């Protein structure tokens, strides 16, 4: 931001981010301990995240099958879902995780 608009201060940026979160246009994600990341949600479908514990890589995870399972589990426990977030921590393929399996069937 400093390069594009040098007169905009850090406080202004964080104040704006807070207001965008309150307005439901941006979501604050704590993907790594002590570090906040922001992601736009306005006009963006829900997704979860795969996070590498070694290099910090983040991959968006979209799965209708997973969404259905989470909804069913909440309902089975008597919950009405208001919102949810799922973060899966592990090692990405570059850091020693396994190669992604080829999808033999289309995900729901």
Secondary structure by P-SEA (a helix, b strand, c coil): cccccccccaaaaaaaaaaaaaaccbbbbcccccbbbbbbccccccccbbbbcccbbbbbbbbaaaaaaaaaaaaaaccccccbbbbbbccccccccccccccccccc
